[in-house]
Amino acid sequence: MRRRTFIKTTSASGLACALPPVFPAIFDPNYSTEELMGKAKIELFGEGINLRKEAYESFLEMKKAAYSDGFDIKMVSSYRDFFRQRTIWERKYLAFTEEDGMTPLDAIDKIIEYSTIPGTSRHHWGTDIDIIDGYPEVSGDVLVAEKFEAGGPFEGLKRWLDENSTKYGFYLVYTNNPRRRGFKYEPWHYSYAPLSIPMLTEYRRLNILKLLQKEDFFGSEHFTNRFVRTYIQDNILDINPVLL
């Protein structure tokens, strides 16, 4: 199913939320709603790294090991708060609708090929990273899948990560499995599983539709119940199964 087929002006009534939250009486969350949505101030570590402490320490170990093998792991992106994600979303939305002449629905469809809705990004958690090899000379956008494939400047680092990243708790999020839906293949995006798995578990308890309905950013008026439900199933949950 193409994404645009489920972004329709249908009524949001019927289902109360995208993934109905079930809160056991004894449920005591370790992470607040604001934290999971990137709105809370959290302690981050490492200049230019910006990860939670445990993820930061493991990242340094992985970076050191890669360096010994001839690769310089360079951080392109790590923690992004809600407001930074909103800026990215709105910049793309305006570019697609005003500069490229797309309809709002087509623009949203295009954005969610790679970019998340503000409040739904794994980068809000301080556990996820976008990385490249800092040694090769590269022009243009570095986060392009072809640059990590055979003959690309980051082929060697990708091979090294395939063999070693899990030793440090980092797993590829959006794999190249042809049956996977949602975001396109991102060979640069890794997640620190010991923290991101429990965070995703708690994130799934949230009433995402209700939370997004409180927000006001370009295109959000087109987020129907059906769209949010499918977006979560395809873009948030159809990931590397190890991270679920």
C-alpha positions, -999 to +999 in steps of 0.1 A: +000+000+000+014+034-009+015+058+020-006+084+004-035+060+001-041+061+039-037+099+043-073+109+038-098+133+052-116+106+070-131+110+104-108+104+133-137+089+153-140+051+158-107+043+172-096+061+203-059+060+194-034+045+171-021+019+195-045+017+225-025+021+256-030-005+283-017+007+317-014-020+343-023-007+378+013-012+389+028+004+358+056+028+368+072+042+337+109+050+337+105+076+309+080+104+309+058+112+279+077+145+273+110+126+274+098+100+248+086+128+226+118+148+228+104+176+248+122+170+281+157+181+289+179+150+294+215+146+303+236+141+272+273+132+270+301+139+246+308+171+227+294+165+192+281+130+203+252+138+225+240+105+237+228+091+270+256+080+293+255+043+286+251+047+249+279+073+249+303+050+266+296+021+243+299+044+213+334+055+224+344+018+227+331+011+192+347+042+178+381+032+193+378-004+180+369+009+145+398+034+146+422+005+153+409-012+122+414+018+100+380+036+102+371+069+117+334+067+128+321+103+125+288+113+140+264+130+115+234+131+138+224+118+172+200+134+197+174+157+182+147+172+203+110+177+192+116+213+182+145+205+159+125+177+143+096+201+138+120+225+120+132+197+097+096+186+090+083+221+083+113+230+060+106+199+039+069+204+039+072+240+026+098+229+000+076+202-013+044+221-013+055+256-023+087+250-043+078+217-059+041+222-061+031+190-044-003+186-027-001+184+011-008+146+010+020+140-016+044+162+005+037+141+036+041+109+017+075+122+004+087+134+038+081+101+056+103+082+032+132+092+055+120+118+081+098+112+111+069+132+124+079+154+153+074+135+185+079+101+169+116+101+162+140+076+177+165+104+177+145+120+206+158+093+229+195+099+229+201+063+218+203+065+180+230+076+157+236+084+121+273+077+113+298+076+084+335+070+079+353+104+083+384+094+063+371+092+026+367+124+006+330+127-001+310+153-019+273+160-016+249+144+008+267+117+028+236+099+040+229+081+008+225+043+007+247+039-024+277+054-006+276+024+019+274-002-009+300-019-030+323+007-045+310+035-023+332+055+001+317+040+032+317+004+020+345-006+043+329+009+074+296-007+066+313-041+064+330-034+097+298-024+114+280-055+100+307-076+118+312-056+150+285-031+159+264-055+179+294-063+202+288-027+215+250-029+216+244-010+184+220-025+158+209-013+124+173+001+126+160+003+091+173-028+073+173-036+036+148-064+041+126-061+009+095-071+029+100-043+054+076-013+051+079+023+064+112+043+062+136+034+034+168+015+041+192+036+062+226+019+064+239+047+085+213+046+113+221+025+144+204+022+178+218+014+212+195-016+220+200-019+258+183+015+262+162+019+230+143-014+234+127-005+268+121+031+256+102+018+225+082-005+248+071+024+269+066+046+238+041+021+225+019+026+255+013+063+245-018+075+228+001+089+199-030+101+180-042+121+209-007+136+215-002+146+179-037+162+178-024+187+204+004+198+182+003+224+155+028+222+127+026+223+089+006+193+076-005+180+110-042+187+101-040+158+077-031+133+104-062+111+106-066+081+129-060+058+100-029+076+089-013+076+124-022+040+130-006+028+097+024+052+102+031+036+136+028+001+123+049+007+092+074+034+102+078+030+139+074-008+144+085-023+111+122-022+120+150-046+127+131-072+149+160-074+173+150-038+184+114-047+193 
